[in-house]
Amino acid sequence: MNIKEKVSALPDTPGVYRYFDASGTIIYVGKAKNLKRRVSQYFRPADQLTVKTAALVANIADLQYTVVETEEDALLLENNLIKQLQPKYNIMLKDDKTYPWICIKGERFPRVFLTHRYVKDGSRYYGPYASVQFAHRLLDLIGSIYKVRICRHNLTDELIRGGRVRPCLNYHLGKCAAPCAGLQSQEEYDAQIESINSLLSGRVKPLMDSFQEEMERAAAELRFEDAAQWKERLRLLDIHHKRQKVVGHGILDMETYELLQEKKLPRQVVRNQKALEELRKDLGMSHKPVHIECFDNSNIQGTNPVAACVVFKDGIPSKKDYRHFNIKTVVGANDYASMKEVVNRRYSRMLAEGESLPQLVVIDGGKGQLGCALEALLELGLRDEMFVVGLAERLEEVYIPGDPDPLFLDKNSASLRILMQIRDEAHRFGITHHRAKRRKAEVDSQLRAISGVGVATEEKLLRRFRSVKRIAEAPLDDLAAEVGPKLAAIIHEELNKQ
C-alpha cells in the first residue's frame, strides 16, 4: 500500500501519526483530532506548503498511526514519543523546560504540587506534562482521594509536640488530616505518599484493587460511611485510569520520567513499535502485527465453559474490542472443539460486518488448539488471510503452522514479552467471565432449588441482600418483608441446612 492509499484509509478519529524516511527512521511525530483530515493536509501541491513542510513531505517514505480516545491523549502520547525519539523535523516539543512537573517535596509530611522548576533537593518529580490542564486534573484527583497538606510549615517533632500549630481551614473541610497538630501519624501520611507515587507512576490497577478490598472490608464490617468513601475514591481512580490508558500501560513507544536527586534520569521506556517489528521478524511474518488477537478457553473443573478474545492494536489493549463467548455447540470440557467454535464465531461475524482482520492471531495452547483454530479459518476461507500461532504455557514454546518443531524465543526478548502479555490478558479476561458465570450458576442452583423461588423472587432477594450468604444470615422479619413469612421461613431453613 503506497502513501496515498494509507492516507485515504486513515480513520476519522483522534490519534498520533509518525512519518518515516526511506531508511525506516522516524522523522516526524504529530497529533490529530482527526487523523485523516490532519494527515491529508500534508499531501497537497508543494506550492500550498511552507518551505519546512515541503522539505518534510519530500522525505516521507512511510507512515504509521495510533488511534487514541481523546485529543488530550493524543497530545500526551505525541509529547512522550517526541522526547524519546527526537525526530528530525520536530522542534517545538524538544525543550522540557516549558512543561510542568508534579513534585513530591523531599520533606517530612511531603507536599504535592505543580512546578516548572526541577531542583535537586531530594524531591521526586513526575512529568513533564504536555498539558497543564492534565497536570492540574491529576492534582485535583490526588486532592479528592488523599488528605495531603498544603501548608509550608517545617513539621519537626518539636513543632508538632509543642502544639504551636492549629489545624487550618483545610482540616475542617476534610482535605487535610492535620499532621501539623499531631492528628495524623507519620506512618499514615507516608502510606498516602506511596500510594500517590504509584498513581503518578501509572501503577493504577493495583491501587484500584486495593481500594476495592478496602471498600468491601468496610461494608462487611458495617462501616458504611467508610465504604462510601472508598467507593467514591475507586470511582475517581477508575475515571482517571480509563482516560489515561494510552499513556499509562501498554506496549507502545512511550516513557515516564521519575527524577530523583540520588540518580541520573532513570526511564521506564517500553519501545513497541520496534518490538512489533522484532516480533514480525522472529515469526517470519510479511507484515508488522499492528492488530493482534488472542483466544483463551476457561472451563475450570469442566464447568461453565467459556472463551475470551482480547485485542491489541499498535501494542495497546483495545478493550472495547474484547469479546466473551459462552460455548454453545460443545458438550463438556473439550478445549479443542471449543476453540474451533469461538474462532469460527469471531471471524464469521467480522466477515459479515466487514471489519478489518488482524495480522496475527495467538491461540493459547499447543498443536491441538492451534489445529482446531486453523480448521475454523479454513472453513471460512481465511486460512491465508491471517498469521496464526499457538503459545503453550509450560515452556512458552511457539507453534507455527507447517513447522513440526516449536519455536523457542529468547526469554528476555521483546517478542516473547508481547506474546505472553496478550496471552496473560486473555487468560485474565476469560477467568473473570468464568468466575462471574460460575457464581451466577451457584446462586441459581442454591436459590432455584428451593420450592417457591422463581426468577423474580431470586432477583428481588439478590437486589436486597446482595448475596446468598447474606440471605441465609438475614433475620426472618427482613426476609418476610420481601417474600412473605411462609416463603421466608422455607428459604431460611433450606439455606441454613445447606
C-alpha positions as CSV (number, residue, x, y, z in Angstrom):
1,M,0.0,0.0,0.0
2,N,1.5,3.4,-1.0
3,I,1.4,6.6,1.0
4,K,-1.7,8.0,-0.7
5,E,-3.6,4.7,-0.2
6,K,-2.6,4.7,3.5
7,V,-3.8,8.3,3.9
8,S,-7.1,7.6,2.3
9,A,-7.5,4.6,4.7
10,L,-6.9,6.6,7.8
11,P,-9.8,6.8,10.4
12,D,-11.6,10.0,11.3
13,T,-10.6,9.6,15.0
14,P,-8.0,11.3,17.3
15,G,-4.6,9.8,17.2
16,V,-0.8,10.2,16.7
17,Y,0.9,9.8,13.3
18,R,4.5,9.0,12.6
19,Y,6.4,9.7,9.3
20,F,9.4,7.6,8.3
21,D,12.1,8.2,5.7
22,A,13.5,5.7,3.2
23,S,15.8,4.2,5.8
24,G,13.0,3.5,8.2
25,T,13.9,6.3,10.6
26,I,11.1,8.3,12.2
27,I,11.5,11.9,11.0
28,Y,8.2,13.4,12.4
29,V,5.6,12.7,15.0
30,G,2.3,14.6,15.1
31,K,-1.1,14.6,16.9
32,A,-4.5,15.0,15.3
33,K,-8.1,15.4,16.4
34,N,-9.0,13.8,13.1
35,L,-6.2,11.6,11.7
36,K,-7.5,11.5,8.1
37,R,-8.1,15.3,7.9
38,R,-4.8,16.3,9.5
39,V,-2.5,13.9,7.6
40,S,-4.2,14.7,4.3
41,Q,-3.2,18.4,4.7
42,Y,0.5,17.4,4.2
43,F,-0.1,15.8,0.8
44,R,-1.2,18.9,-1.1
45,P,0.6,20.6,-4.1
46,A,4.0,21.8,-3.0
47,D,3.1,25.5,-3.7
48,Q,0.5,25.3,-0.9
49,L,3.0,24.2,1.7
50,T,5.6,26.1,3.7
51,V,9.2,25.5,2.9
52,K,9.7,23.4,6.1
53,T,6.6,21.3,5.5
54,A,7.5,20.8,1.8
55,A,11.0,19.6,2.9
56,L,9.4,17.2,5.4
57,V,6.9,15.8,2.8
58,A,9.7,15.2,0.3
59,N,11.4,12.9,2.7
60,I,8.3,10.8,3.8
61,A,8.5,7.2,2.6
62,D,6.1,5.6,5.0
63,L,3.6,6.5,7.8
64,Q,2.1,4.7,10.8
65,Y,-0.5,5.8,13.3
66,T,-2.0,5.1,16.7
67,V,-5.7,5.6,17.5
68,V,-6.5,7.1,20.9
69,E,-9.7,8.0,22.6
70,T,-9.3,11.8,23.1
71,E,-7.4,14.7,21.7
72,E,-5.7,15.1,25.1
73,D,-4.5,11.5,24.9
74,A,-3.0,12.3,21.5
75,L,-1.2,15.4,22.9
76,L,0.3,13.4,25.8
77,L,1.4,10.5,23.6
78,E,2.9,12.8,21.0
79,N,4.9,14.5,23.7
80,N,6.3,11.2,25.0
81,L,7.2,10.0,21.6
82,I,9.0,13.2,20.6
83,K,11.0,13.3,23.8
84,Q,12.0,9.7,23.3
85,L,12.7,9.6,19.6
86,Q,13.8,13.2,18.9
87,P,12.6,13.2,15.3
88,K,14.5,15.5,12.9
89,Y,11.6,17.7,11.9
90,N,10.1,18.1,15.4
91,I,11.3,21.3,17.0
92,M,8.5,22.6,19.2
93,L,8.4,19.9,21.9
94,K,12.1,19.1,22.3
95,D,12.6,21.5,25.2
96,D,11.5,20.1,28.6
97,K,11.9,23.4,30.4
98,T,8.5,24.9,29.4
99,Y,6.5,21.9,30.7
100,P,5.3,21.5,34.3
101,W,6.2,18.7,36.7
102,I,4.4,17.3,39.7
103,C,6.7,17.5,42.7
104,I,6.5,15.4,45.8
105,K,8.6,17.5,48.1
106,G,11.6,15.9,49.9
107,E,10.4,16.8,53.4
108,R,8.6,15.3,56.4
109,F,4.9,15.0,55.5
110,P,5.6,15.9,51.9
111,R,3.6,18.4,50.0
112,V,2.4,17.6,46.4
113,F,2.3,20.5,44.0
114,L,2.9,21.7,40.4
115,T,6.2,23.3,39.4
116,H,8.1,24.4,36.3
117,R,11.5,24.1,38.1
118,Y,13.4,21.0,38.8
119,V,15.5,21.4,42.0
120,K,18.0,18.8,43.2
121,D,16.8,18.7,46.8
122,G,15.7,15.1,47.2
123,S,12.2,15.7,45.9
124,R,10.5,13.4,43.4
125,Y,9.4,14.8,40.1
126,Y,6.8,13.4,37.7
127,G,6.3,14.6,34.1
128,P,6.9,16.7,32.2
129,Y,3.2,17.1,31.2
130,A,2.4,18.5,27.8
131,S,-1.0,19.7,29.1
132,V,-1.1,22.0,32.1
133,Q,-4.8,21.2,32.4
134,F,-4.0,17.5,32.6
135,A,-1.4,18.1,35.4
136,H,-3.9,20.2,37.3
137,R,-6.5,17.5,36.9
138,L,-4.1,15.0,38.3
139,L,-3.6,17.2,41.3
140,D,-7.4,17.6,41.7
141,L,-7.7,13.8,41.6
142,I,-5.0,13.4,44.3
143,G,-6.7,16.1,46.4
144,S,-10.1,14.2,46.0
145,I,-8.6,10.9,47.2
146,Y,-5.9,11.8,49.6
147,K,-5.6,14.2,52.5
148,V,-2.3,16.0,51.8
149,R,-1.2,19.2,53.4
150,I,-0.6,22.4,51.5
151,C,0.9,24.5,54.3
152,R,4.7,25.3,54.3
153,H,5.4,24.6,58.0
154,N,8.6,22.7,58.7
155,L,6.9,19.8,60.7
156,T,9.5,18.8,63.1
157,D,8.7,16.7,66.2
158,E,9.3,19.7,68.4
159,L,6.8,21.8,66.4
160,I,4.1,19.1,66.5
161,R,4.6,18.2,70.1
162,G,4.7,21.8,71.2
163,G,1.2,22.3,69.8
164,R,2.3,25.6,68.2
165,V,0.3,25.0,65.0
166,R,-3.5,24.9,64.9
167,P,-5.4,22.9,62.2
168,C,-6.2,25.2,59.2
169,L,-9.4,25.5,57.2
170,N,-8.4,22.5,55.0
171,Y,-8.7,20.3,58.1
172,H,-12.2,21.5,58.8
173,L,-13.1,21.0,55.1
174,G,-11.9,17.4,55.3
175,K,-9.0,18.0,52.8
176,C,-6.2,17.5,55.3
177,A,-5.8,15.3,58.4
178,A,-3.7,17.9,60.3
179,P,-0.4,16.2,60.8
180,C,0.8,19.6,61.9
181,A,-1.3,19.2,65.1
182,G,-0.4,15.6,65.7
183,L,-3.7,14.3,64.4
184,Q,-2.2,12.1,61.7
185,S,0.9,9.9,62.2
186,Q,4.0,9.9,60.0
187,E,3.2,6.3,59.0
188,E,-0.3,7.1,57.9
189,Y,0.9,10.1,55.9
190,D,3.7,8.2,54.3
191,A,1.4,5.4,53.2
192,Q,-0.6,8.1,51.3
193,I,2.5,9.4,49.6
194,E,3.5,5.9,48.5
195,S,0.0,5.5,47.0
196,I,0.4,8.8,45.2
197,N,3.8,7.7,43.9
198,S,2.0,4.6,42.4
199,L,-0.7,6.7,40.8
200,L,1.8,9.1,39.2
201,S,3.9,6.2,38.0
202,G,1.0,4.8,36.2
203,R,0.5,1.8,38.5
204,V,-3.2,2.4,38.8
205,K,-4.7,-1.1,38.6
206,P,-3.1,-2.4,41.9
207,L,-4.4,0.8,43.6
208,M,-7.9,0.1,42.3
209,D,-7.7,-3.5,43.6
210,S,-6.6,-2.1,47.0
211,F,-9.5,0.4,47.1
212,Q,-11.9,-2.3,46.1
213,E,-10.7,-4.5,49.0
214,E,-10.9,-1.6,51.5
215,M,-14.5,-0.9,50.3
216,E,-15.6,-4.5,50.7
217,R,-13.9,-4.8,54.1
218,A,-15.6,-1.6,55.4
219,A,-19.0,-2.9,54.1
220,A,-18.5,-6.3,55.7
221,E,-17.8,-4.6,59.0
222,L,-20.9,-2.4,58.6
223,R,-18.7,0.8,58.4
224,F,-21.0,2.2,55.6
225,E,-19.6,5.7,55.7
226,D,-16.1,4.4,55.2
227,A,-17.3,2.1,52.4
228,A,-18.9,5.0,50.6
229,Q,-15.7,7.0,50.8
230,W,-13.7,4.1,49.4
231,K,-16.3,3.6,46.7
232,E,-16.0,7.3,45.6
233,R,-12.2,7.1,45.6
234,L,-12.5,3.9,43.4
235,R,-14.8,5.7,41.0
236,L,-12.4,8.7,40.6
237,L,-9.5,6.4,40.1
238,D,-11.4,4.4,37.5
239,I,-12.2,7.5,35.6
240,H,-8.6,8.5,35.6
241,H,-7.5,5.0,34.6
242,K,-9.9,4.9,31.6
243,R,-8.9,8.4,30.4
244,Q,-5.2,7.7,30.6
245,K,-4.8,4.2,29.5
246,V,-2.9,5.3,26.4
247,V,-0.2,7.0,28.4
248,G,-0.1,4.6,31.3
249,H,0.5,1.0,30.5
250,G,0.7,-1.0,27.3
251,I,3.5,-1.8,24.9
252,L,3.6,1.3,22.7
253,D,6.6,3.6,22.4
254,M,6.3,5.9,25.4
255,E,8.1,6.8,28.5
256,T,7.5,8.1,32.1
257,Y,10.2,10.2,33.8
258,E,10.8,10.0,37.5
259,L,13.6,12.3,38.7
260,L,15.4,11.7,41.9
261,Q,18.3,13.6,43.3
262,E,20.3,10.4,44.0
263,K,20.1,9.1,40.5
264,K,20.5,10.3,36.9
265,L,17.4,10.4,34.8
266,P,16.1,6.8,35.0
267,R,13.5,6.0,32.4
268,Q,10.8,3.4,32.1
269,V,10.6,3.0,28.4
270,V,8.7,0.3,26.5
271,R,9.6,0.5,22.8
272,N,7.0,-1.4,21.0
273,Q,6.9,-0.2,17.5
274,K,10.4,-1.7,17.5
275,A,9.1,-4.7,19.5
276,L,6.3,-5.3,16.9
277,E,8.9,-5.2,14.2
278,E,11.1,-7.7,16.1
279,L,8.1,-9.9,16.6
280,R,7.4,-9.8,12.8
281,K,10.9,-10.9,12.1
282,D,11.0,-13.6,14.7
283,L,7.8,-15.2,13.5
284,G,8.7,-14.8,9.8
285,M,5.6,-12.6,9.1
286,S,5.4,-10.4,5.9
287,H,3.6,-7.6,7.7
288,K,4.1,-6.0,11.1
289,P,1.4,-7.2,13.5
290,V,-0.2,-3.9,14.5
291,H,-3.6,-5.7,15.1
292,I,-3.2,-8.9,17.3
293,E,-6.0,-11.0,18.7
294,C,-5.6,-13.8,21.3
295,F,-8.1,-16.6,22.3
296,D,-8.3,-18.4,25.6
297,N,-10.6,-21.2,26.9
298,S,-11.7,-21.3,30.5
299,N,-13.6,-24.4,31.9
300,I,-12.3,-24.8,35.5
301,Q,-13.2,-28.3,36.7
302,G,-15.2,-28.8,33.4
303,T,-17.9,-26.4,34.5
304,N,-19.4,-23.4,32.6
305,P,-17.1,-23.5,29.6
306,V,-16.4,-20.0,28.2
307,A,-13.8,-18.4,26.0
308,A,-12.3,-15.0,25.6
309,C,-10.8,-12.9,22.8
310,V,-8.6,-9.9,23.6
311,V,-7.4,-7.4,21.1
312,F,-4.2,-5.3,20.9
313,K,-3.8,-2.5,18.4
314,D,-0.5,-0.8,17.9
315,G,0.7,-2.7,21.0
316,I,-2.1,-1.3,23.3
317,P,-5.0,-3.3,24.7
318,S,-8.1,-2.3,22.8
319,K,-10.6,-3.2,25.5
320,K,-13.7,-2.0,23.6
321,D,-12.9,-4.9,21.1
322,Y,-12.6,-7.6,23.8
323,R,-15.2,-10.4,23.5
324,H,-16.5,-13.1,25.8
325,F,-18.0,-16.3,24.4
326,N,-20.3,-18.8,26.1
327,I,-19.7,-22.2,24.4
328,K,-22.9,-23.2,22.6
329,T,-22.2,-26.3,20.4
330,V,-19.8,-28.3,22.6
331,V,-20.9,-30.6,25.4
332,G,-18.5,-30.9,28.3
333,A,-14.9,-29.7,28.7
334,N,-13.5,-30.0,25.2
335,D,-10.8,-27.4,24.6
336,Y,-10.2,-28.3,21.0
337,A,-13.8,-28.2,19.9
338,S,-14.4,-25.1,21.9
339,M,-11.5,-23.3,20.3
340,K,-12.8,-24.1,16.8
341,E,-16.3,-22.8,17.7
342,V,-15.2,-19.5,19.1
343,V,-12.7,-18.8,16.2
344,N,-15.4,-19.6,13.7
345,R,-17.9,-17.3,15.5
346,R,-15.4,-14.5,15.9
347,Y,-14.3,-14.3,12.3
348,S,-17.6,-15.2,10.6
349,R,-19.1,-12.2,12.4
350,M,-16.2,-9.9,11.4
351,L,-16.6,-11.0,7.8
352,A,-20.3,-10.4,7.9
353,E,-19.8,-6.9,9.4
354,G,-16.9,-6.0,7.0
355,E,-14.4,-5.4,9.9
356,S,-10.7,-5.4,9.2
357,L,-9.0,-8.7,10.2
358,P,-5.9,-8.9,12.5
359,Q,-2.5,-9.6,11.1
360,L,-1.7,-12.0,13.9
361,V,-3.9,-14.5,15.9
362,V,-2.4,-16.1,19.0
363,I,-4.0,-19.3,20.3
364,D,-3.5,-20.1,24.0
365,G,-2.3,-23.7,23.7
366,G,-0.3,-26.2,21.8
367,K,-0.7,-28.1,18.5
368,G,-4.2,-29.4,19.3
369,Q,-5.8,-26.0,19.9
370,L,-3.9,-24.4,17.0
371,G,-5.0,-27.1,14.6
372,C,-8.7,-26.6,15.5
373,A,-8.3,-22.8,15.1
374,L,-6.8,-23.4,11.6
375,E,-9.7,-25.7,10.7
376,A,-12.2,-23.0,11.6
377,L,-10.3,-20.4,9.4
378,L,-10.0,-22.9,6.6
379,E,-13.8,-23.4,6.6
380,L,-14.3,-19.6,6.4
381,G,-11.8,-19.2,3.6
382,L,-9.5,-17.1,5.8
383,R,-6.6,-19.5,6.3
384,D,-4.2,-17.4,4.2
385,E,-5.6,-14.0,5.5
386,M,-4.0,-14.1,9.0
387,F,-0.8,-15.4,10.6
388,V,-1.8,-17.8,13.4
389,V,0.5,-19.2,16.1
390,G,-0.1,-21.3,19.3
391,L,1.6,-20.3,22.6
392,A,1.9,-23.2,25.0
393,E,2.2,-22.1,28.6
394,R,4.5,-24.7,30.1
395,L,7.7,-23.8,28.3
396,E,6.3,-20.7,26.4
397,E,7.0,-22.5,23.1
398,V,5.5,-21.0,20.0
399,Y,3.9,-23.3,17.4
400,I,3.8,-22.1,13.8
401,P,1.7,-23.9,11.2
402,G,3.7,-26.1,8.9
403,D,6.7,-26.3,11.3
404,P,6.9,-29.7,13.1
405,D,9.2,-28.2,15.8
406,P,8.2,-25.4,18.2
407,L,10.0,-22.1,18.2
408,F,11.7,-21.1,21.4
409,L,12.1,-17.4,21.6
410,D,14.7,-15.8,23.8
411,K,13.1,-15.5,27.3
412,N,14.2,-11.8,27.5
413,S,13.1,-10.9,24.0
414,A,10.5,-8.2,23.3
415,S,8.8,-10.7,21.0
416,L,8.1,-13.2,23.7
417,R,7.0,-10.5,26.2
418,I,4.4,-9.3,23.7
419,L,3.0,-12.8,23.2
420,M,3.0,-13.5,26.9
421,Q,1.4,-10.2,27.7
422,I,-1.5,-10.7,25.3
423,R,-1.9,-14.4,26.3
424,D,-2.0,-13.4,30.0
425,E,-4.5,-10.7,29.4
426,A,-6.7,-13.2,27.5
427,H,-6.4,-15.6,30.4
428,R,-7.3,-12.9,33.0
429,F,-10.3,-11.7,30.9
430,G,-11.6,-15.2,30.4
431,I,-11.2,-16.2,34.0
432,T,-13.1,-13.1,35.2
433,H,-16.0,-14.0,33.0
434,H,-15.9,-17.7,34.0
435,R,-15.9,-16.8,37.7
436,A,-18.9,-14.5,37.2
437,K,-20.8,-17.2,35.3
438,R,-19.9,-19.8,37.9
439,R,-21.1,-17.5,40.7
440,K,-24.4,-17.0,38.9
441,A,-24.7,-20.7,38.4
442,E,-24.1,-21.4,42.1
443,V,-26.6,-18.8,43.1
444,D,-29.1,-20.2,40.6
445,S,-28.6,-23.7,41.9
446,Q,-29.0,-22.7,45.6
447,L,-32.0,-20.4,45.3
448,R,-33.8,-22.0,42.5
449,A,-33.6,-25.4,44.2
450,I,-35.9,-24.0,46.9
451,S,-39.6,-24.7,46.3
452,G,-41.4,-21.4,45.6
453,V,-38.4,-19.4,44.5
454,G,-38.5,-18.4,40.8
455,V,-36.6,-15.9,38.7
456,A,-38.5,-12.8,40.0
457,T,-38.1,-13.9,43.7
458,E,-34.4,-14.6,43.2
459,E,-33.7,-11.2,41.6
460,K,-35.7,-9.4,44.3
461,L,-33.7,-11.2,47.1
462,L,-30.4,-10.5,45.5
463,R,-31.2,-6.9,44.9
464,R,-32.0,-6.5,48.6
465,F,-29.3,-8.7,50.2
466,R,-26.6,-8.9,47.5
467,S,-25.5,-12.5,48.1
468,V,-26.8,-15.9,49.0
469,K,-24.7,-15.8,52.2
470,R,-26.4,-12.6,53.4
471,I,-29.8,-14.1,52.5
472,A,-29.1,-17.1,54.7
473,E,-27.9,-14.8,57.6
474,A,-30.8,-12.3,57.3
475,P,-33.4,-12.1,60.1
476,L,-36.6,-13.8,59.3
477,D,-38.5,-10.5,59.6
478,D,-36.3,-8.9,56.9
479,L,-36.9,-11.9,54.6
480,A,-40.6,-11.9,55.3
481,A,-40.8,-8.2,54.3
482,E,-39.6,-9.2,50.8
483,V,-41.3,-12.5,50.1
484,G,-43.8,-13.1,52.9
485,P,-43.5,-15.1,56.2
486,K,-44.2,-18.5,54.8
487,L,-41.6,-18.5,51.9
488,A,-39.2,-16.6,54.2
489,A,-39.3,-19.5,56.7
490,I,-38.7,-22.0,53.9
491,I,-35.8,-20.1,52.4
492,H,-34.2,-19.5,55.8
493,E,-34.4,-23.2,56.7
494,E,-33.2,-24.5,53.3
495,L,-30.2,-22.2,53.0
496,N,-29.0,-22.8,56.6
497,K,-29.5,-26.5,56.1
498,Q,-27.1,-26.3,53.1
